[in-house]
Amino acid sequence: MPAGKYYVGDLCYVMTDAEWDLLHPMLFPERQRTMVEGEHFVNGKKIAIYGTAFGDGTYTDQHVHGYDVDSGSIGCILVSDIDASEQENIVGSGNVHDFPSGFHTSSDGSCLTFGHIEIETDEDEWPEDDEDEEEED
């Protein structure tokens, strides 16, 4: 993806209904049971989108920033490519990150990577919390 300021989160919150309607058949082609993840162009706007391990919910990145999910996916889009009618939805649903140079996106099935941002979507893969492991006397 090219350098820039990106919204990272569930793209259903920041894409217009018309854009989402164009994207959905790209993600789920006829007779295909799994999502076509990766980078796509929607109305000339480049996006990246990946499915979460367990669908909807709230996930966190390595900096403990939250990402609300209602479409079972998390993606990224340039903030400047978000329609003015959807700009208000940026706050509270995902996060805006600055990528000073081009970056790669990927998924290993549970961890979604957008450049330097890693969002774990499988709670079994989350790092152990030392407080949870302390035994009670």
Order of alpha helices (4+ residues) and beta strands (2+ residues): beta-alpha-beta-beta-beta-beta-beta-beta-beta-beta-beta-alpha
